[in-house]
Amino acid sequence: MSMDLLLLGAGGMIALIAAGIVAILSPGGIVSLIAAGALAMLGVLEFCFARAVFDLAATGRTEWFVNSLALSLPVSALWVLLAATLGRTRGSRGIGAWRFYLLFQALLAAGVATYAFFRVDRAPEAPGEVFHLHGVDWAILAAILLNLILLAAKFEATHLSLPPRRRETFRPALLGVLGCSGLLSYLIFSMLATGRVDVGDIGASAAPASLLSFLLAASLIRGRIGEARAPEDRLPATATTSLLIAVGYVTWTAILLWLTRSAGMRLAEGLLWITVGGVVVGVTALTVSNRLRRKLDLFLDPVWFEPRAVRRMAAKGADAPLASAASLEDLCRLIPENARALADVDPVTLFLADPAERCFRAVGSTIAPGPGVVIPDREPLPMELRRARRPIRLTGRSDDLEYVGIYVENAEQIAACSAVCAVPILGDEGLMGFLLCGSRGTARQLHGEELVLLNLVSRDYAERLERLQRETARSRPL
């Protein structure tokens, strides 16, 4: 018990100190103030739970546990507000559709506060190390669980939408949020499943909360993520891996509870049936679904191939041939040649955005003469590249429902470039261009290593293109 109190007290103190440091030193304006408020409320919540644990051990009373649960709901909603304000687009005024969800959370929090204030005091429990859930406690925990899932998904979506150089500074905060949200979600689901809250679980929650306080403060102060801005075509929270994993975990656990309680199975039997059923369903889905196979490749390819791709880039000196580009036209001519030599793909055609005409034009190619191809920026291929933010394989299969719009509306441009994949070039303001690449010889698709390599080198292309575009704009007469 004393160790749990020590952990909660230390966690609360760390969060309050981090809040003060962020409020004083972070340059992010309103975002930093919201972050400081979220950290301060997290610290207060840790102290409230410490008081609840102390009262349970000393007298068996649970009033402070009810108060702490009631406070947890607006605290989690405040963290969702922070996630919604981080990395907003440059032209945004407010937090968009998130305001409706946060208004709902505010009304819910007001209702819970009213319940906590006017509640009839519960009979004291036997002094010990377990709180039991009653009445509204279940709904409060379910609402907090939903906030944690959305918080993790929104942080991940912001991280993936930021320019590459901003992602490095945002990553510590993302790791802290994912780690803390993951552990707390697991603990809350365990509480909902068992109807009890162990004091040890409450004490254990202080460690990831303390780590989150430290990592978020570091990102806000040194990384200046409060000033970060995402492009207009930012990734939505609904397209993140965090949300997919959370929904899958909740569904899996709900089925397990149903099997063990309604079907009269033991826990081991339920786990066995769910595992066997999950494997069968997963293999079947991967067999028939192109979309699922692509998502699996998107997750696994960097894990398997990125180390080799990095070594390959270093061995071939990826950026050396591009250093001689003295103008934007030179760079547009050199990039396709560089991609062909580096990744062993051919042909390669470079498309750049034309803001005036709202389209992407072919500005360089290994095809001679170059294809005079134009793709409007609202057609399926650019739209999918904005959404995926990763290279995509173009199989041309009529049963590929996810990409059928590309194969119908952009078939002429893909055929003109003999392309089997598309590689986005992402700048500070979103999709600034892309490569359409073919495969050498008789191969119909590129290997995962080539796709990862092209994705890595596209970041260097983006930096060089942006620099020369800025220089070109400055050199034009007013």
C-alpha positions in Angstrom: 0.0 0.0 0.0 2.8 2.5 0.9 4.4 1.8 -2.4 1.2 2.6 -4.3 0.9 5.9 -2.4 4.5 6.7 -3.1 4.0 6.1 -6.8 0.9 8.1 -7.0 2.4 11.0 -5.0 5.6 11.0 -7.1 3.5 10.8 -10.3 1.3 13.7 -9.3 4.4 15.9 -8.4 6.1 15.1 -11.7 3.0 16.0 -13.7 2.6 19.3 -11.8 6.3 20.2 -12.3 6.0 19.4 -16.0 2.9 21.6 -16.2 4.7 24.6 -14.7 7.7 24.1 -17.0 5.6 23.9 -20.1 3.5 26.9 -19.1 6.7 29.0 -18.6 9.1 27.7 -21.3 7.0 26.2 -24.2 6.6 28.6 -27.2 3.4 27.0 -28.5 0.9 29.7 -27.4 -2.6 28.4 -26.7 -1.6 24.8 -27.4 1.1 25.0 -24.7 -1.4 26.5 -22.2 -3.8 23.6 -22.9 -1.0 21.1 -22.5 0.0 22.7 -19.2 -3.6 22.5 -18.0 -3.8 18.9 -19.0 -0.6 18.0 -17.2 -1.7 19.9 -14.1 -5.0 18.2 -14.0 -3.3 14.8 -14.4 -1.2 15.6 -11.4 -4.2 16.6 -9.3 -5.9 13.4 -10.4 -2.9 11.3 -9.2 -3.2 13.0 -5.7 -6.9 12.4 -5.6 -6.4 8.7 -6.3 -3.7 8.6 -3.6 -6.2 10.0 -1.1 -8.7 7.4 -2.2 -6.2 4.6 -1.7 -5.3 6.0 1.8 -8.9 6.2 2.9 -9.7 2.6 1.7 -6.8 1.3 3.7 -7.5 3.3 6.8 -11.3 3.4 7.0 -12.8 1.5 4.1 -14.5 4.6 2.8 -14.8 5.2 -1.0 -16.0 8.8 -1.3 -12.6 9.9 -2.7 -12.6 7.0 -5.2 -16.0 8.2 -6.6 -14.7 11.8 -6.7 -11.5 10.7 -8.5 -13.5 8.7 -11.1 -15.7 11.8 -11.6 -12.7 14.0 -12.1 -11.1 11.4 -14.5 -13.7 12.1 -17.2 -13.1 15.8 -17.7 -9.3 15.2 -17.4 -9.4 12.7 -20.2 -11.6 15.0 -22.3 -9.0 17.8 -21.7 -6.3 15.5 -23.2 -8.5 14.9 -26.2 -8.8 18.7 -26.6 -5.0 18.9 -26.6 -4.8 16.2 -29.2 -7.3 18.1 -31.4 -5.4 21.4 -31.1 -1.9 19.9 -31.8 -0.8 20.1 -35.5 -3.8 22.0 -36.8 -3.8 23.1 -40.4 -2.6 26.6 -41.2 -6.0 28.0 -42.2 -8.0 26.2 -39.4 -10.0 28.3 -36.9 -10.9 26.0 -34.1 -11.0 22.3 -33.8 -13.5 21.3 -36.4 -15.9 18.4 -35.8 -14.1 17.6 -32.5 -16.0 20.5 -30.9 -19.2 18.4 -31.0 -17.6 15.5 -29.3 -16.0 17.7 -26.7 -19.3 19.4 -26.0 -20.9 16.0 -25.4 -18.0 15.2 -23.1 -18.5 18.5 -21.2 -22.2 17.7 -20.7 -21.4 14.2 -19.6 -18.7 15.5 -17.2 -21.3 17.9 -15.7 -23.7 15.1 -15.2 -21.1 13.0 -13.5 -20.0 15.9 -11.3 -23.7 16.4 -10.3 -24.0 12.7 -9.5 -20.8 12.7 -7.4 -22.0 15.8 -5.5 -25.5 14.6 -4.7 -24.8 10.9 -4.4 -25.9 8.9 -1.4 -22.8 7.8 0.5 -22.0 4.2 0.1 -21.5 1.9 3.0 -17.8 1.6 3.9 -16.1 -1.4 2.5 -13.8 -3.6 4.5 -10.4 -1.9 4.6 -8.2 -3.6 1.9 -6.9 -3.1 -1.6 -10.0 -3.4 -3.8 -12.6 -0.9 -4.9 -15.9 -2.3 -6.2 -17.7 -0.7 -9.1 -21.3 0.5 -8.6 -23.9 2.1 -10.8 -22.5 5.1 -12.8 -18.9 3.9 -12.2 -19.2 1.5 -15.2 -20.4 4.3 -17.5 -17.6 6.6 -16.4 -14.9 4.0 -17.1 -16.4 3.3 -20.5 -16.4 7.0 -21.4 -12.8 7.3 -20.2 -11.8 4.3 -22.3 -13.3 5.9 -25.4 -11.4 9.1 -24.7 -8.1 7.2 -24.4 -8.7 5.4 -27.7 -9.5 8.6 -29.6 -6.6 10.4 -27.9 -4.1 7.7 -29.1 -5.6 7.7 -32.6 -5.5 11.6 -32.9 -1.9 11.8 -31.8 -0.9 9.1 -34.3 -2.8 10.9 -37.1 -1.1 14.2 -36.2 2.3 12.5 -36.2 1.8 10.9 -39.6 0.5 14.1 -41.1 3.4 16.4 -40.1 6.4 17.1 -42.3 9.3 14.6 -41.8 11.5 17.0 -39.8 8.6 17.7 -37.4 7.8 14.0 -36.9 11.2 13.5 -35.2 10.4 16.1 -32.5 6.8 14.9 -32.2 7.7 11.2 -31.7 8.6 11.4 -28.0 5.1 12.8 -27.2 3.5 10.1 -29.4 5.4 7.3 -27.7 4.3 8.6 -24.3 0.7 8.9 -25.3 0.6 5.5 -26.9 2.3 3.8 -24.0 0.1 5.5 -21.4 -3.1 5.1 -23.3 -2.4 1.4 -24.0 -1.7 0.5 -20.4 -4.6 2.5 -19.0 -7.0 1.0 -21.7 -5.9 -2.5 -20.6 -6.4 -1.6 -16.9 -9.9 -0.1 -17.5 -11.0 -3.0 -19.6 -9.9 -5.3 -16.8 -11.9 -3.2 -14.3 -15.0 -3.4 -16.5 -14.6 -7.2 -17.0 -14.2 -7.9 -13.3 -16.2 -5.2 -11.6 -13.4 -4.3 -9.3 -10.4 -1.9 -9.2 -7.2 -3.2 -7.5 -5.2 -0.6 -5.7 -2.1 -2.1 -7.3 -3.5 -1.2 -10.7 -4.1 2.3 -9.7 -0.5 2.6 -8.4 0.9 1.0 -11.6 -0.9 3.7 -13.7 1.4 6.4 -12.1 4.5 5.1 -14.0 3.3 5.6 -17.6 1.6 8.9 -16.6 5.0 10.2 -15.2 6.7 9.1 -18.4 4.1 10.8 -20.5 4.6 14.0 -18.5 8.3 14.0 -19.1 8.1 13.1 -22.9 5.3 15.6 -23.7 7.2 18.4 -21.9 10.4 17.6 -23.8 8.5 17.7 -27.1 6.7 20.9 -26.4 9.9 22.7 -25.2 12.8 21.4 -27.2 10.7 20.1 -30.2 8.4 23.1 -30.3 5.5 20.8 -31.4 3.0 23.4 -30.1 3.9 25.5 -33.2 3.7 22.5 -35.7 1.2 22.8 -38.5 -0.1 19.9 -40.6 -1.0 20.2 -44.3 -4.6 20.6 -45.5 -4.7 16.9 -46.6 -3.8 15.6 -43.1 -4.6 12.0 -42.2 -7.9 11.5 -40.4 -7.9 9.8 -37.0 -10.2 7.1 -38.4 -7.4 5.8 -40.7 -4.8 5.2 -38.0 -3.4 1.9 -36.8 -4.1 2.8 -33.1 -7.8 3.0 -33.7 -7.8 -0.3 -35.6 -5.9 -2.1 -32.9 -8.1 -0.6 -30.2 -11.3 -1.7 -31.9 -9.9 -5.1 -32.5 -8.8 -5.5 -28.9 -12.2 -4.4 -27.5 -14.0 -6.7 -29.8 -11.7 -9.6 -29.0 -12.1 -9.1 -25.3 -15.8 -8.7 -25.5 -16.1 -12.0 -27.3 -13.9 -13.7 -24.8 -16.1 -12.5 -21.9 -19.2 -13.6 -23.7 -17.8 -17.1 -24.2 -16.6 -17.5 -20.7 -19.8 -16.2 -19.1 -22.7 -17.0 -21.4 -21.4 -20.2 -22.9 -20.1 -21.5 -19.6 -16.5 -22.0 -20.8 -13.4 -21.6 -18.7 -11.0 -18.8 -19.6 -8.5 -21.2 -21.2 -11.2 -22.7 -23.4 -12.4 -19.3 -24.5 -8.9 -18.2 -25.4 -8.4 -21.3 -27.4 -11.6 -20.9 -29.4 -11.0 -17.2 -30.0 -7.4 -17.9 -31.2 -8.4 -20.6 -33.6 -11.4 -18.6 -34.9 -9.2 -15.5 -35.3 -6.5 -17.4 -37.2 -9.1 -18.9 -39.6 -10.9 -15.6 -40.1 -7.5 -13.7 -40.6 -6.2 -16.2 -43.1 -9.5 -16.1 -45.0 -9.6 -12.3 -45.0 -6.0 -12.0 -46.2 -6.7 -14.5 -49.0 -9.7 -12.6 -50.4 -9.0 -9.0 -49.5 -6.4 -6.9 -51.4 -6.9 -4.1 -48.9 -6.0 -6.2 -45.9 -2.9 -7.6 -47.6 -1.8 -4.0 -48.4 -2.3 -2.9 -44.8 -0.2 -5.9 -43.7 2.5 -5.1 -46.2 2.4 -1.4 -45.1 3.1 -2.6 -41.5 5.6 -5.3 -42.2 7.7 -3.9 -45.1 9.5 -1.2 -43.0 10.2 -3.8 -40.3 11.8 -6.3 -42.7 13.3 -4.1 -45.4 14.2 -0.7 -43.9 17.6 -1.7 -42.5 18.7 -3.2 -45.9 17.2 -0.2 -47.7 19.2 2.3 -45.5 22.4 0.3 -46.2 21.7 0.3 -49.9 21.2 4.0 -50.0 24.5 4.6 -48.1 26.4 2.2 -50.4 25.1 3.8 -53.6 25.4 7.4 -52.4 21.8 8.3 -53.0 22.2 12.1 -52.8 25.5 12.5 -54.6 24.2 12.7 -58.2 21.6 15.3 -57.1 24.1 17.7 -55.6 25.0 19.0 -59.1 21.4 20.4 -59.7 21.7 24.1 -60.1 18.1 24.8 -60.9 14.7 23.2 -60.4 14.7 22.0 -64.0 18.0 20.2 -63.5 16.7 18.5 -60.4 13.5 17.4 -62.2 15.7 15.8 -64.8 18.0 14.1 -62.3 15.4 12.7 -59.9 14.0 10.0 -62.3 17.5 8.9 -63.3 18.5 8.8 -59.6 15.5 6.7 -58.6 16.1 4.3 -61.5 19.8 3.7 -60.6 19.1 3.5 -56.9 16.0 1.2 -56.7 16.5 -0.6 -60.0 13.1 0.5 -61.4 12.3 1.6 -64.9 10.7 3.7 -66.3 10.4 6.5 -63.7 8.3 9.7 -64.3 8.3 12.6 -61.9 5.1 14.6 -61.4 5.0 18.0 -59.6 2.1 20.0 -58.4 1.0 23.0 -60.5 -1.0 25.1 -58.0 -2.3 27.5 -60.6 -3.9 24.8 -62.7 -4.7 22.6 -59.7 -3.0 19.5 -61.3 0.2 17.4 -61.3 2.3 17.6 -64.4 5.0 15.2 -65.7 8.2 17.3 -65.4 10.9 14.6 -65.8 11.1 11.0 -67.0 13.4 8.3 -68.1 11.1 7.8 -71.0 12.3 9.6 -74.2 10.4 11.7 -75.3 8.8 12.3 -71.9 5.1 11.6 -71.6 3.0 14.8 -71.7 0.7 13.7 -68.9 -1.4 15.8 -66.6 -3.4 14.5 -63.6 -5.9 16.8 -61.9 -5.2 17.0 -58.2 -8.7 15.8 -57.2 -8.5 12.6 -59.3 -8.3 9.2 -57.5 -4.5 8.7 -57.8 -3.4 12.0 -56.0 -6.2 11.6 -53.5 -5.1 8.1 -52.6 -1.4 9.2 -52.3 -2.5 12.0 -49.9 -4.4 9.5 -47.8 -1.9 6.7 -47.8 1.3 8.8 -47.5 3.2 5.7 -48.6 4.1 4.1 -51.9 1.2 2.1 -53.4 1.3 -0.9 -55.8 -0.8 -0.6 -58.9 -2.0 -4.1 -59.9 -4.7 -3.0 -62.3 -7.0 -5.8 -61.1 -10.7 -5.2 -61.7 -11.6 -6.8 -58.4 -9.4 -4.4 -56.4 -12.2 -2.4 -55.1 -10.1 0.0 -53.0 -8.2 1.2 -56.1 -10.8 0.7 -58.8 -11.3 4.5 -59.2 -7.5 4.8 -60.0 -7.7 2.1 -62.6 -10.7 3.6 -64.2 -9.9 7.4 -64.2 -6.1 7.3 -64.3 -5.6 4.3 -66.5 -4.4 6.4 -69.4 -1.7 8.2 -67.4 -0.6 4.9 -65.7 -0.2 3.2 -69.1 1.7 6.1 -70.5 4.2 5.8 -67.7 4.2 2.0 -67.7 3.8 2.3 -63.9 3.4 -0.5 -61.4 3.7 1.7 -58.3 3.3 5.3 -57.2 5.6 7.0 -54.6 4.4 10.2 -52.9 6.7 13.1 -52.4 5.5 14.9 -49.3 6.6 18.4 -48.4 5.7 20.8 -45.6 2.3 21.6 -47.3 1.3 18.1 -48.2 1.6 16.2 -51.5 4.0 18.3 -53.7 4.5 15.5 -56.3 5.0 11.8 -56.9 6.9 9.3 -58.9 5.2 6.7 -61.2 7.6 3.8 -61.5 7.7 0.7 -63.6 9.5 -2.6 -63.0 12.5 -3.9 -65.0 12.3 -7.1 -67.0 9.4 -9.4 -66.7 8.5 -8.6 -63.1 4.9 -7.4 -62.6 5.5 -5.9 -59.2 8.2 -4.3 -57.2 9.8 -6.1 -54.2 9.0 -4.6 -50.8 12.7 -3.5 -50.4 12.4 -1.3 -53.5 9.2 0.3 -52.2 10.8 1.1 -48.8 13.9 2.4 -50.6 11.8 4.7 -52.8 9.9 5.9 -49.8 13.1 6.8 -47.9 14.7 8.6 -50.8 11.5 10.5 -51.6 12.1 12.5 -48.4 15.4 13.7 -49.8 13.7 14.6 -53.1 11.1 16.6 -51.2 13.7 18.7 -49.3 15.7 19.5 -52.4 12.6 20.3 -54.4 11.2 22.6 -51.7 14.6 24.4 -51.4 14.9 25.1 -55.1 11.3 26.1 -55.4 11.8 28.7 -52.7 15.0 29.9 -54.4 13.2 30.1 -57.8 10.3 32.1 -56.2 12.7 34.6 -54.6 14.6 35.1 -57.8 11.4 36.1 -59.8 10.9 39.8 -60.3 8.0 41.3 -58.3 
